[in-house]
Amino acid sequence: MSLDENLNRVLSRYDELQALMSAEEAPAADEIARLSKEFSDLTPVVQAVNELKSARDEAFDLAVMVEAEEDVELRELADVELQELKGRVPELERQVQLMLLPKDEVDSKDAILEVRAGTGGDEAALFAADLFRMYQRYAETRGWKFELMSANEIGIGGYKEVVASVTGKEVFLRLKFESGVHRVQRVPVTESGGRIHTSAATVAVMPEAEEVDVDVDEKDLRIDVFRASGPGGQSVNTTDSAVRITHIPTGIVVSQQDEKSQHKNKAKAMRVLRARLYEVERAAKDAERAEVRRSQVGSGDRSERIRTYNFPERRVTDHRINLTLHQLDKMLDGDLDEVVDALLMDDQARQLSELA
């Protein structure tokens, strides 16, 4: 479908929605709510479409004037305005195209963030802690709520695994490209010879699923309770408050022991389980839609090395878009917007090329 056909389709649907909502025989309340949301979502698109149409009409009128105007001064003025519009119209067209791209229904959702140490022993666990703090600080800059859900510490400030929930505006939209293997190159604090080591940590960002998103049958769950313990086996609780939930059909296992209440641990574990099951469903749907998505930004393939953090050179490289920034300190302090924006723009460019 051409851009103009898409524009006419949007305008036609907008008029149709107005007619439906103002009809003498009003639709049911839930239908009114659905129509109102669609109307609200389309309003800024229609405004952009009208701005584009107005610019195109003005450019056409100016082109006619340049051809027909006998007054040299007026013709030159019209030509100046025409050249400005010729530069503006393509940008307006791109803006409209971006607004017409299909929206990922999960972009507006909150997220479950998991960071796990990979290869590299204690150094990998320390790097996992660095990444976790990076995302925590990024959440602070965005005004998001960042809640620690569970942590498996190694005792020297590192994490074997740490999980958090992140809530706020556009959380999943801005974090979804973080899933994958993050590699670090630096001299470990435990290295006396000053040699640079390479370690890795894995990040998984999953949209937080509501109960309506994932139907979990209690009969498919095996729930075990046990006594929570801290690093080194030190007891932190004298009751069986820790919870392990196994989803039998998929084999997914979630453990939660940070809360003193068994009920709270179970509730947190169910949140993580729903997110993981939802991610499995999404991955299956993505695979069905297009095999090529595996090689694209945002595929969510956790075996993919997506980014390298080089401490000696203070350099961060995102391998998916060949972006290198010499601002490692700023990024680890939570300044991620430049790389996140670049990933979003690259994804939008890919989608536009697929429509062409």
C-alpha positions as CSV (number, residue, x, y, z in Angstrom):
1,M,0.0,0.0,0.0
2,S,1.4,3.4,-1.0
3,L,1.8,6.3,1.5
4,D,-1.1,8.2,-0.1
5,E,-3.3,5.2,0.2
6,N,-2.3,4.8,3.9
7,L,-3.1,8.5,4.5
8,N,-6.5,8.2,2.9
9,R,-7.2,5.1,5.0
10,V,-6.3,6.9,8.2
11,L,-8.5,9.9,7.4
12,S,-11.4,7.7,6.4
13,R,-11.2,5.7,9.6
14,Y,-11.0,8.9,11.6
15,D,-14.2,10.2,10.1
16,E,-15.8,6.8,10.6
17,L,-14.9,6.9,14.3
18,Q,-16.4,10.3,14.7
19,A,-19.6,9.2,13.1
20,L,-19.8,6.1,15.3
21,M,-19.3,8.0,18.5
22,S,-21.9,10.7,17.6
23,A,-24.5,8.3,16.3
24,E,-28.0,8.7,17.7
25,E,-28.0,5.1,18.9
26,A,-24.9,5.1,21.1
27,P,-22.8,1.9,21.3
28,A,-22.4,0.0,24.5
29,A,-20.1,1.5,27.2
30,D,-17.2,-0.9,26.5
31,E,-17.4,-0.3,22.8
32,I,-17.5,3.5,23.4
33,A,-14.3,3.1,25.5
34,R,-12.6,1.2,22.7
35,L,-13.6,3.6,20.0
36,S,-12.6,6.6,22.1
37,K,-9.1,5.1,22.6
38,E,-8.7,4.5,18.9
39,F,-9.9,8.0,18.1
40,S,-7.5,9.5,20.7
41,D,-4.6,7.4,19.2
42,L,-5.4,8.5,15.7
43,T,-5.8,12.2,16.5
44,P,-2.1,13.2,16.4
45,V,-1.6,11.0,13.3
46,V,-4.5,12.9,11.5
47,Q,-3.0,16.2,12.6
48,A,0.4,15.2,11.0
49,V,-1.4,14.0,7.9
50,N,-3.2,17.3,7.5
51,E,0.0,19.2,8.0
52,L,1.6,17.1,5.3
53,K,-1.3,17.6,2.9
54,S,-1.3,21.3,3.5
55,A,2.4,21.5,2.8
56,R,2.0,19.5,-0.4
57,D,-0.9,21.8,-1.6
58,E,1.1,24.9,-0.8
59,A,4.1,23.5,-2.7
60,F,1.9,22.8,-5.7
61,D,0.5,26.3,-5.7
62,L,3.9,27.9,-5.4
63,A,5.2,25.7,-8.3
64,V,2.4,27.0,-10.5
65,M,3.1,30.6,-9.4
66,V,6.8,30.2,-10.3
67,E,5.9,29.0,-13.7
68,A,3.2,31.6,-14.4
69,E,4.1,34.8,-12.4
70,E,5.4,37.6,-14.7
71,D,6.6,39.8,-11.8
72,V,10.2,38.8,-11.3
73,E,10.4,39.8,-7.7
74,L,7.2,37.8,-6.8
75,R,8.4,34.8,-8.8
76,E,11.8,34.8,-6.9
77,L,10.0,35.0,-3.6
78,A,7.7,32.2,-4.5
79,D,10.7,30.1,-5.6
80,V,12.5,30.6,-2.3
81,E,9.4,29.4,-0.4
82,L,9.0,26.5,-2.8
83,Q,12.6,25.3,-2.2
84,E,12.0,25.5,1.6
85,L,8.9,23.4,1.2
86,K,10.6,20.9,-1.0
87,G,13.0,20.3,1.9
88,R,10.2,20.1,4.5
89,V,7.8,17.8,2.7
90,P,10.1,14.7,2.8
91,E,10.6,15.2,6.5
92,L,6.9,15.5,7.1
93,E,6.4,12.3,5.0
94,R,8.9,10.4,7.2
95,Q,7.2,11.6,10.4
96,V,3.9,10.4,9.1
97,Q,5.4,7.0,8.0
98,L,6.9,6.6,11.5
99,M,3.5,7.3,13.1
100,L,1.8,4.8,10.8
101,L,4.2,1.9,11.7
102,P,2.5,-0.9,13.5
103,K,2.8,-0.5,17.3
104,D,4.2,-3.3,19.3
105,E,1.5,-3.9,21.9
106,V,4.0,-4.5,24.6
107,D,6.0,-1.3,24.2
108,S,3.9,0.4,26.8
109,K,4.2,-2.3,29.4
110,D,6.4,-2.4,32.5
111,A,9.3,-4.9,32.5
112,I,11.0,-7.6,34.4
113,L,14.8,-7.2,34.2
114,E,17.1,-10.1,34.8
115,V,20.9,-9.9,34.9
116,R,23.0,-13.0,35.2
117,A,26.8,-13.6,35.4
118,G,28.2,-15.4,32.4
119,T,31.7,-16.6,31.7
120,G,34.4,-15.1,33.9
121,G,33.8,-16.3,37.5
122,D,33.8,-13.6,40.2
123,E,34.7,-10.9,37.6
124,A,31.5,-11.8,35.6
125,A,29.4,-11.5,38.8
126,L,31.0,-8.1,39.6
127,F,30.2,-7.0,36.0
128,A,26.6,-8.2,36.4
129,A,26.4,-5.9,39.5
130,D,27.8,-3.0,37.4
131,L,25.1,-3.6,34.8
132,F,22.4,-3.9,37.3
133,R,23.4,-0.5,38.9
134,M,23.6,1.0,35.4
135,Y,19.9,0.1,34.8
136,Q,18.9,1.2,38.2
137,R,20.5,4.7,37.6
138,Y,18.9,4.8,34.2
139,A,15.5,4.2,35.7
140,E,16.1,7.0,38.2
141,T,16.9,9.4,35.3
142,R,13.7,8.4,33.5
143,G,11.5,8.7,36.7
144,W,10.8,5.0,36.7
145,K,10.2,2.8,39.8
146,F,12.9,0.2,40.2
147,E,12.2,-2.6,42.6
148,L,14.6,-5.4,43.5
149,M,12.8,-8.7,43.4
150,S,15.5,-11.3,44.1
151,A,19.3,-11.4,44.2
152,N,21.8,-14.2,44.4
153,E,25.0,-12.5,45.7
154,I,28.6,-13.9,45.8
155,G,29.6,-12.0,48.9
156,I,32.1,-9.5,47.3
157,G,29.5,-7.2,45.8
158,G,28.7,-9.3,42.7
159,Y,25.6,-11.1,41.6
160,K,25.2,-14.6,40.1
161,E,21.7,-13.5,39.3
162,V,19.6,-10.5,40.1
163,V,16.0,-9.6,39.2
164,A,14.1,-6.3,39.3
165,S,10.8,-5.0,38.2
166,V,10.8,-1.6,36.4
167,T,7.6,0.4,36.1
168,G,6.9,3.7,34.4
169,K,6.3,5.3,31.1
170,E,7.7,3.5,28.0
171,V,9.7,1.1,30.1
172,F,9.7,-1.9,27.8
173,L,10.0,0.3,24.7
174,R,13.3,1.8,25.9
175,L,14.8,-1.4,27.5
176,K,13.8,-4.1,25.1
177,F,17.0,-3.9,23.1
178,E,19.1,-4.6,26.2
179,S,18.4,-8.4,26.0
180,G,21.5,-10.3,25.1
181,V,25.1,-10.9,26.1
182,H,27.1,-7.9,27.4
183,R,30.9,-8.4,27.3
184,V,33.4,-6.5,29.5
185,Q,37.2,-6.1,28.9
186,R,39.1,-4.9,31.9
187,V,41.7,-5.7,34.6
188,P,39.8,-7.5,37.4
189,V,40.2,-6.3,40.9
190,T,41.5,-9.7,41.8
191,E,44.2,-9.7,39.1
192,S,47.6,-8.8,40.5
193,G,49.4,-9.0,37.2
194,G,47.5,-6.2,35.5
195,R,46.2,-8.4,32.7
196,I,43.0,-7.5,30.8
197,H,40.4,-10.2,31.1
198,T,37.2,-10.7,29.1
199,S,34.0,-11.6,31.0
200,A,30.3,-11.6,30.2
201,A,26.9,-11.2,31.7
202,T,23.5,-11.9,30.2
203,V,20.6,-9.5,30.3
204,A,17.0,-10.4,29.8
205,V,14.2,-7.8,29.6
206,M,10.7,-9.2,29.5
207,P,7.4,-7.3,29.4
208,E,5.6,-7.7,32.6
209,A,2.5,-9.8,31.9
210,E,-0.9,-9.3,33.5
211,E,-3.0,-12.2,34.4
212,V,-5.2,-11.6,31.3
213,D,-2.0,-11.8,29.1
214,V,-1.0,-15.3,30.3
215,D,-3.4,-18.0,31.5
216,V,-1.5,-20.0,34.1
217,D,-3.3,-23.2,35.2
218,E,-2.6,-24.0,38.8
219,K,-2.6,-27.7,37.8
220,D,0.5,-27.0,35.7
221,L,2.5,-25.7,38.7
222,R,4.6,-27.5,41.3
223,I,5.2,-25.3,44.3
224,D,7.9,-26.1,46.8
225,V,8.7,-24.2,49.9
226,F,12.0,-24.2,51.7
227,R,14.1,-22.2,54.2
228,A,15.7,-19.1,52.8
229,S,19.5,-18.8,53.2
230,G,22.0,-16.2,52.4
231,P,25.5,-16.3,50.9
232,G,27.6,-19.2,52.2
233,G,24.6,-21.0,53.5
234,Q,24.0,-18.6,56.4
235,S,20.4,-18.9,57.5
236,V,18.4,-15.7,57.1
237,N,15.0,-17.1,58.0
238,T,13.8,-19.7,60.5
239,T,10.7,-20.6,58.6
240,D,10.0,-22.2,55.3
241,S,9.2,-18.9,53.6
242,A,11.2,-19.3,50.3
243,V,9.2,-20.5,47.3
244,R,10.2,-22.4,44.2
245,I,7.6,-22.6,41.4
246,T,8.0,-25.0,38.5
247,H,5.9,-24.7,35.4
248,I,5.6,-28.3,34.4
249,P,4.7,-28.0,30.7
250,T,7.7,-25.7,29.9
251,G,10.1,-26.7,32.7
252,I,10.5,-23.0,33.7
253,V,11.6,-22.7,37.3
254,V,11.4,-19.5,39.4
255,S,12.7,-19.2,43.0
256,Q,12.0,-16.3,45.3
257,Q,13.3,-15.9,48.9
258,D,13.9,-12.2,49.5
259,E,10.7,-11.6,51.5
260,K,10.1,-13.0,55.0
261,S,6.5,-13.9,54.0
262,Q,5.8,-17.0,51.9
263,H,2.8,-15.3,50.4
264,K,4.8,-12.4,49.2
265,N,7.6,-14.6,47.8
266,K,5.0,-16.6,45.9
267,A,3.4,-13.5,44.5
268,K,6.8,-12.2,43.3
269,A,7.7,-15.6,41.8
270,M,4.4,-15.6,39.9
271,R,5.1,-12.2,38.4
272,V,8.5,-13.4,37.1
273,L,6.9,-16.7,35.8
274,R,4.2,-14.9,33.9
275,A,6.8,-12.6,32.3
276,R,8.9,-15.6,31.2
277,L,5.9,-17.4,29.8
278,Y,4.7,-14.3,28.0
279,E,8.2,-13.9,26.5
280,V,8.1,-17.5,25.3
281,E,4.8,-16.8,23.6
282,R,6.1,-13.6,22.0
283,A,9.2,-15.3,20.8
284,A,7.1,-18.1,19.1
285,K,4.9,-15.5,17.4
286,D,7.9,-13.5,16.2
287,A,9.4,-16.7,14.7
288,E,6.1,-17.4,12.9
289,R,5.9,-13.8,11.5
290,A,9.3,-13.7,10.0
291,E,12.4,-15.8,10.3
292,V,14.6,-12.9,9.4
293,R,13.8,-11.1,12.7
294,R,16.4,-13.3,14.4
295,S,19.1,-11.3,12.7
296,Q,17.6,-7.9,13.5
297,V,17.9,-5.6,16.4
298,G,15.6,-6.6,19.2
299,S,15.4,-10.2,18.3
300,G,15.8,-11.0,22.0
301,D,18.3,-13.8,21.2
302,R,20.2,-14.1,24.5
303,S,23.1,-15.9,22.9
304,E,23.9,-12.9,20.8
305,R,26.8,-10.7,22.0
306,I,25.2,-7.3,21.7
307,R,27.6,-4.9,23.4
308,T,31.2,-4.6,24.6
309,Y,32.4,-2.4,27.5
310,N,36.2,-1.8,27.2
311,F,37.5,-0.2,30.4
312,P,41.1,0.6,29.3
313,E,39.8,2.6,26.3
314,R,36.7,3.9,28.1
315,R,34.8,2.6,25.1
316,V,31.4,1.1,24.6
317,T,30.5,-0.6,21.3
318,D,27.0,-1.8,20.3
319,H,27.7,-4.5,17.7
320,R,24.2,-4.5,16.2
321,I,24.4,-1.0,14.9
322,N,28.2,-0.5,14.9
323,L,27.9,2.3,17.3
324,T,31.0,3.2,19.4
325,L,30.9,5.8,22.2
326,H,33.9,6.8,24.3
327,Q,31.8,7.6,27.4
328,L,31.9,4.4,29.4
329,D,31.7,6.2,32.7
330,K,28.6,8.1,31.7
331,M,26.8,5.0,30.5
332,L,27.6,3.0,33.6
333,D,26.2,6.0,35.6
334,G,22.9,5.5,33.8
335,D,23.3,7.8,30.8
336,L,21.9,5.4,28.2
337,D,19.6,7.6,26.1
338,E,22.1,8.1,23.3
339,V,22.5,4.4,22.6
340,V,18.8,3.6,23.3
341,D,17.7,6.3,20.9
342,A,20.1,5.0,18.2
343,L,18.7,1.5,18.6
344,L,15.2,2.8,18.3
345,M,16.0,4.8,15.2
346,D,17.7,1.8,13.6
347,D,14.7,-0.4,14.3
348,Q,12.4,2.3,12.8
349,A,14.5,2.5,9.7
350,R,14.4,-1.3,9.3
351,Q,10.6,-1.3,9.6
352,L,10.3,1.5,7.0
353,S,12.6,-0.4,4.6
354,E,10.4,-3.4,4.9
355,L,7.3,-1.3,4.0
356,A,9.0,0.1,0.9
